[in-house]
Amino acid sequence: MKKVILLLLLVPFLNCGKKDATPTPEEKRSADAAYNAAKVPGLGNIYFETDLLPGQEAQLAMKLVFGNDTLAAYASTDAQGRVAFISATVLTFNNGQHAYVCHINPATGSSRYYTTTGGVSDGLVLEERAFGNNNFEIAVLDETGGGEPEVLKSAYFNDGEKAAGYSAFRQQQGTDPWNCAQPQPAEDLDKTIDNHLQYHACGGLAWDSYPALSTIKNAFTEALDAIKSLDAYKPKLEKIQLLENARAKLSAVLKAVTGKLSGLKWESAALSGLLKSLEEQLRKLKAEPSLELALVPAASDMNYDEVTDITAKFTYVVNDADTKLPFTKKPVFADFELMSASGNIVYKTAKASVPANGLLVFQIDPYTITNYKSYSSLKSRCTLVGGEGQQPLEHSLSLSYMEPKVVEVNGAPVLSTPFIVFNNVARDFKLVNKDNRQLYIHYSDVTIGEVGNSLVNHQLVPGDDGFSLKLSTNEKTDQSTHVTILYKGEQVAKLNFKLSVECDPAIVHAPVIGNITLACSDGTAGTLSFLVPFTADGPGILIDGSYSALCDASTTCYPVRLYFKSPGADWSIGHNSYNVKLISGTVNQGVLRVSMRYGLCVSGKTVAEGFQQQYPDFQWEIQLMNKCNMRSGRVKAL
């Protein structure tokens, strides 16, 4: 009945010859575009495919106009012809001359992005793969040469931590770029496509649409910037720039329309043209098959001795599981972990294999492990990223550490007795291991800890092969002190010092001997003697001391030294053969008499003749010293 009434109502209008008020398709399309633009600035018409075929992998399902550009979405459909998933988007720009193709595979977590010019790929491909929720691999490929794509740059995210490779990045804590649940088909097509475009944006196609995706965006930006600097790619800067610009364009479109398409004006149409022709090309973009690889151990140093080793080294080769030869088509990432006996992971990193030979080398510095000296052994585990169908390789790492001690630079041990030092005069030391093996260390890691006297300035100067200590004071009396020596913050020695002010070489000098003459000890009688005039500043010369036994010539025994040399013999000290007496002046300036104990003066002969008679052709020299063991030159006496 309602239909009849409607027809009757229309008759008067038709009979009156009134103009038909139904808008033309062009007018309706214009009105729809204006309505959409009012809701989403920049957005124009939205078209959806009238007849979606069931069971299709990449069928053009919709397109929308945004400014001067067009965004198309390609759907995988289920058995009822409903949109199961948006498998690709294509953004055309510059009047359709260029396109930005984004293909995503949710089953494998992989995506590919590239530009085309005139319908032909420009050759550079951005590729992204996800392993679980937190591990990612990104790569920039060159497919212009045909055959196997060349990996120009690649990098790997490992649980949000920086990983080795061509570049590395840190995921923001608490964020997960792949945490968006895969959308299910909705009741209405516009809502279904809206949900799936949002998933595309969440999945990495618009890297700055979601804050968590900034790490992926930065990774690709760094990789492309590095490629720009390569001489081989300078002629292709325009293509690289096109890829970057296209990425920015898509980001802007998705930001504007995501979550806003349902409820707008859509038009059903049989979609055709260039965008339709891309369906076959997109269907050919299959997910990269899993690689059949084998991780094989190679020569490694799993016995770490801190004295001789800088790092522990684990070496593997990534082989093709079928050919048993090194896999050289592209870098392959692997995770590496060290675990304590209780199973706690104490060290974790990742690295890419070398494409030239498949080598995968991890060099581990135990110092980077928290409380590293608490472990005498650790278990290692190396796993190819994604599992690659094999079990992790596990080994054991043994650890032994240096135990430094301080010795003098000549290797002499440090005793508890104090070192005698002077103002600003360096004393040299070095570190060796407790078993006296040489240590190859950075002496900048050697520092002063506790000091024992606030009146003394203590300065440590590191060198290439040891370190020096300089002590100084403004006090007028000798000072005692001690210094604890630290290596990397841990105490390795306590050194005791006596800072001698009286013997400061800045103000005290070695004695000086004048012209030596000959005499008898008692006029013309007595013993053959040498008269030795001298001057000495500071504490003056030593006179008293041992003159009767063998001793260490480097000490201050025999403080007044009489050297002799008989024909055909070497020089020697005249042990137990002479006496010394100050006959005038003081210890700072005076005359000494050095008398032979057993050489008597001869009546009627000069002293020189007496020496010649009793010590035929002997040569004689005399040396003086002060309490600071500063010595005069040896002066000829006869």
Secondary structure, DSSP 8 states (H G I E B T S, - for coil): -HHHHHHHHHHHHHHTT-------HHHHHHHHHHHHHHHSTTEEEEEEESS--TT-SSEEEEEEEETTEEEEEEEEE-TTS-EEEEEEEEEEETTTTEEEEEEEETTTTEEEEEEEETTEEEEEEEEEEEETTTEEEEEEEE-TTSSS-EEEEEEEEBTTB---SSB-----TT--TT-S------SSHHHHHHHHHHHHIIIIISTTTSGGGHHHHHHHHHHHHHHHTSGGGGGGHHHHHHHHHHHHHHHHHHHHHTT--TTS-EEEE---SHHHHHHHHHHT--------EEEEE-S-B-EEETTT-S-EEEEEEEEETTT-SB--SS--EEEEEEE-TT--EEEEEEEE--TTT-EEEEEE-GGGSTTGGG-SEEEEEEEETT-TTS--EEEEEEEE---EEEEETTS-B--SS-EEEETT--EEEEEEETT--B----GGGEEEEEES-TTSEEEEEE-SS-EEEEEE---SS-EEEEEEEEETTEEEEEEEEEEESTT-TTT----EE---EEEEEEBTEEEEEEEEEEE--TT-B---S--SS---TTSSSSSSEEEEE-TTS--EE-TTSEEEEEEEE-SSEEEEEEEEEEEE--TTS-HHHHHHHHSTT-EEEEE-BBTT--B---EE--
